[in-house]
Amino acid sequence: MTIELLGLTWIQIADIGVGVVNIGILLGLLYLYINTYRQIKVGFTIGLILFASVLLFNSIFGVIFLIMNGNMLPSENGLIKDTIGNIIQFIALTILLKITWYY
């Protein structure tokens, strides 16, 4: 039995949810990095801004792709792999946000 909402399976909905949370974390990181750059004008923070920007675009396009083409994906096994990847990215971003917030 599969649970569906708007034609999406539960794993697709979970993947989209984690992707949206990742976008929120990346926006928070960008906010912190831009404020830090305005204060100290160090090139390292430009690298952090670029890093967060690339991950942000990756997450945005990933969520858009899942919403637009969710029913065209080949199998749920690929989705489970993608979801696990998004969860790992979520954990990494959460750690990076915590470290950045305190230092």
C-alpha positions in Angstrom: 0.0 0.0 0.0 1.4 3.4 -1.0 0.3 6.6 0.5 -0.2 9.3 -2.1 -0.9 13.0 -1.9 -1.4 15.1 -5.1 0.0 12.1 -7.1 3.2 12.0 -5.1 4.2 9.0 -2.9 5.2 9.4 0.7 8.9 9.2 -0.2 8.6 12.0 -2.7 6.7 14.1 -0.2 9.4 13.4 2.4 12.2 14.3 -0.1 10.5 17.6 -1.0 10.0 18.4 2.7 13.7 17.8 3.5 14.7 19.8 0.4 12.5 22.8 1.6 14.1 22.6 5.1 17.6 22.6 3.4 16.6 25.7 1.5 15.7 27.4 4.8 19.0 26.5 6.4 20.9 27.7 3.4 19.1 31.0 3.4 20.0 31.4 7.1 23.7 30.6 6.2 23.7 33.1 3.4 22.3 35.7 5.7 25.0 35.1 8.3 27.8 35.0 5.7 26.7 38.2 4.0 26.5 40.0 7.4 30.0 38.7 8.3 31.4 39.8 5.0 29.9 43.3 5.5 31.7 43.5 8.9 35.1 42.1 8.2 35.5 42.1 4.4 37.5 38.8 4.3 37.8 36.7 1.1 37.0 33.6 3.1 33.5 34.8 3.6 33.1 35.3 -0.2 33.9 31.6 -0.6 31.3 30.7 2.1 28.7 32.8 0.3 29.5 31.1 -3.0 29.4 27.6 -1.3 26.0 28.3 0.2 24.7 29.8 -3.0 25.6 26.8 -5.0 24.0 24.4 -2.5 20.9 26.7 -2.4 20.5 26.6 -6.2 21.0 22.8 -6.1 18.3 22.4 -3.4 15.9 24.7 -5.2 16.3 23.0 -8.6 16.1 19.6 -6.9 12.8 20.4 -5.2 11.4 22.0 -8.4 12.4 18.8 -10.3 10.7 16.6 -7.8 7.5 18.6 -7.9 7.4 18.9 -11.7 8.6 15.4 -12.7 7.8 13.4 -9.6 5.6 11.0 -11.4 8.1 10.4 -14.2 11.0 9.1 -12.0 12.0 5.5 -12.8 11.6 3.8 -9.4 11.2 4.4 -5.7 14.7 2.9 -5.1 16.2 6.0 -6.7 14.0 8.2 -4.6 15.0 6.5 -1.4 18.7 7.1 -2.4 18.0 10.7 -3.1 16.0 11.1 0.1 18.9 9.7 2.2 21.3 12.0 0.4 19.0 15.0 1.2 18.9 13.9 4.9 22.7 13.6 5.0 22.9 17.1 3.4 20.4 18.3 6.0 22.5 17.0 8.9 25.7 18.5 7.4 24.1 21.9 6.8 22.7 21.9 10.4 26.2 21.3 11.8 27.6 24.0 9.5 24.9 26.4 10.6 25.5 25.8 14.3 29.3 26.2 13.9 28.8 29.4 11.9 26.3 30.8 14.3 28.7 30.5 17.3 32.0 31.4 15.5 
